[in-house]
């Protein structure tokens, strides 16, 4: 029973079928001028149109990458180096790739302000406005937090940044293909295929065509010089296919409420926002007095697969970034674990999960 969709999603059959078809029939290099290359290039552009449509952005701003991680790093470095100002605002609970880009930029003289989450797991637009300085060049706030599923008010933050001539980037890896992105109006966005049933090793980023972004690696030829390397056309075709059908939020809310009903009255605590800014498929939890790692191992023994935070942070304390950003102590944060649902999750599976979590809470120190 798989409850770790926020880490990765099983590949959809439709996406796999398209991948296999593209491998067999579109094997050319999209940059080759012969007919086989032209056919592959036409398919690539159809996929670019599809991804742009799903993201609510202009096709000319879509660039395909090897992952959401690569997209975050390329977008942030390209944007930050675009202007002489040296102050950046981001969140304490951002993905590791965002923090990695910030570390690089710090070595180049940028000053980074990292915003905490409030008690509802949100970085408010008001707090961002208060942190803006005359030398602020860029704001980067994720759309959906991958650990607790809170939806950040990025449309409002983007609007405030735009008023002040500040660039805005948002990590949409957890939201693309799941919720609408139409009203964001960001200068840069990042997406990932495997979070929505596409292949691993494939992603995309959006850089507004109205911004002269500075390539991280000058002189490259693929993807208009923004990202080098021959594109993986079959993977991109599968990505575009996976993006066509969004997950049912109504079903995810049903599963979430079912689990909450089962755990009502127990010691299991939910770490979440208000329903209005909560993605139902990602649930942050803790059982006071029990480390999340022990809960994960106890359920793993029953072939129920949850996580203790972002899979990219599994070997470090940074996997509990959201809990720490909300003001929890390290001891409290170590009790954190995450449950995440997907299109294939069933009510029967959730009922079994609820029973297992109740048992874990009752066992307490025996785990």
C-alpha angles and dihedrals in degrees: 000000000000119000100160104089091135088066095047138330126227110255114264116241091233091054092047091050091052091047092054092046092050092049090055101039108025104046098137127110107256090224095055114105096216124096095265091053091046092053090052091046092052090052090049091053091049088054091048089054091049095050091046091051092051091049095045093236139116116281092227090065097056118104123178118230139179094253146341087266092058091045092054093049096045093045096048096045091045093050099041094051091050096084136032095243116106111202125097130183120206139148131272090227098051122130118279091251090061091050089048091055090047091053090054092048091049089059087055093056102268119143113223126205113195115200123214125225119251124233089282093052094255137130101214125217088235091059091049091050090051091053096050116112133188089260097048109130104168143021120197120186125161119239101222119018107235095214105047102012099235114159112227120219092246097151088060093043091048091051092051091048092049091052088059098042092251121143117241129206127180130191104227097174092118096040108041110106091010107067134015117278096181099109099046101093093192126168091225136015135176131213139183131209102210094058090068103038099282127119125289118248094044132098143137141222133203121220114179110250087221092066122076096224116195112233114238090221110035121213099034119139108199121085091015091300096298097103125019131215135065108294120243097239097183092051091048091049089052090047091054091048092050090051094058096080119049122210115260108257089192091059092047091051089050091053092046093051091046091055092045091053091051093050096043111128094017127112091253109117126207119220104203149123131245115296090252092063101030128103103216097213096068120063126185114202145164138188108215112242096017124092113237090231090062092050090050092050093046091054092042089060087059091049092253110133120208130145142228095231138305112000089223088063099040094120097050143049088253087083085080095053095128094052092048092045088056090058101261119149119246089254091054092044091054087064091062123113133166134225119191130183132207141185093283096050112115133206090240090057091049091051090053090047091052091053091049092050091048089051091049091051091050093048092055111158092018091075 
